[in-house]
Amino acid sequence: MTNNLETTLPVLNRLGLHARAAAKIAALAQSFQATITLERNGLQADARSILDILGLGCPQGSEIKLRAEGPEAGPAVAAIIELFAQAFGEYT
């Protein structure tokens, strides 16, 4: 069974989606059997690609649309939501 999920996430950490945060998202996305995309202002990024994520240019306070499709879409979305909620382990 394939799940299709979508949610919007706020970027809470002070530095926004910089290289370290993008690397955490990409590593997490790669651990699931799901196609995961991020979108901001009409630009889409493959969540498995650090460079794609950085290309979205997401400062603190911006909102990202998260989409996941595939057999592990639910767990993938839950894990990425938690990563954003924890501000990638950084001070906000």
C-alpha positions as CSV (number, residue, x, y, z in Angstrom):
1,M,0.0,0.0,0.0
2,T,1.3,3.5,-0.9
3,N,0.7,6.4,1.3
4,N,0.6,10.0,0.1
5,L,1.1,12.6,2.8
6,E,1.5,16.4,2.9
7,T,2.1,18.9,5.7
8,T,3.6,22.3,6.2
9,L,6.5,22.8,8.6
10,P,8.0,26.0,10.1
11,V,11.8,26.5,10.1
12,L,12.5,27.3,13.7
13,N,16.3,27.3,14.0
14,R,18.1,30.6,13.9
15,L,20.3,29.8,10.9
16,G,17.4,28.3,8.8
17,L,18.1,25.4,6.5
18,H,21.9,25.6,6.3
19,A,24.3,22.8,5.3
20,R,24.2,20.9,8.6
21,A,20.4,21.0,8.8
22,A,20.1,20.0,5.2
23,A,22.4,17.1,5.7
24,K,20.3,15.9,8.6
25,I,17.1,16.0,6.5
26,A,18.9,14.2,3.6
27,A,20.3,11.5,5.8
28,L,16.9,10.9,7.4
29,A,15.1,10.9,4.0
30,Q,17.5,8.4,2.6
31,S,16.6,5.9,5.4
32,F,13.0,5.5,4.3
33,Q,11.4,3.8,1.3
34,A,9.5,6.9,0.2
35,T,9.8,9.7,-2.3
36,I,10.1,12.9,-0.1
37,T,10.0,16.4,-1.5
38,L,10.2,19.8,0.1
39,E,8.7,22.9,-1.4
40,R,9.0,26.6,-0.8
41,N,7.7,29.5,-3.0
42,G,7.0,27.1,-5.9
43,L,10.6,25.6,-5.8
44,Q,10.8,21.9,-5.1
45,A,13.7,19.9,-3.7
46,D,14.4,16.2,-3.4
47,A,14.7,15.7,0.4
48,R,17.6,13.2,-0.2
49,S,19.7,16.0,-1.8
50,I,21.6,18.4,0.4
51,L,22.1,20.8,-2.6
52,D,18.4,20.7,-3.5
53,I,17.4,21.6,0.0
54,L,20.0,24.4,0.2
55,G,18.6,25.7,-3.1
56,L,15.3,26.5,-1.5
57,G,16.9,29.3,0.6
58,C,14.9,28.8,3.8
59,P,15.7,31.3,6.6
60,Q,14.3,31.1,10.1
61,G,10.5,31.7,10.0
62,S,9.9,30.4,6.6
63,E,7.5,27.6,5.9
64,I,8.2,24.4,4.0
65,K,5.7,22.1,2.4
66,L,6.7,18.4,3.0
67,R,5.3,15.7,0.7
68,A,6.0,12.0,1.0
69,E,4.7,9.1,-1.1
70,G,5.5,5.4,-0.7
71,P,5.3,2.5,1.7
72,E,7.1,4.3,4.5
73,A,5.6,7.8,3.9
74,G,4.0,7.9,7.3
75,P,7.1,7.1,9.4
76,A,9.2,9.4,7.1
77,V,6.9,12.4,7.7
78,A,6.7,11.7,11.4
79,A,10.5,11.6,11.7
80,I,11.0,14.8,9.6
81,I,8.3,16.6,11.6
82,E,10.2,15.7,14.8
83,L,13.5,16.9,13.3
84,F,12.0,20.3,12.4
85,A,10.3,20.5,15.8
86,Q,13.7,20.0,17.5
87,A,15.2,22.8,15.3
88,F,17.7,20.2,14.1
89,G,19.2,20.1,17.6
90,E,20.3,23.7,17.4
91,Y,19.4,26.7,19.5
92,T,16.5,28.7,18.1
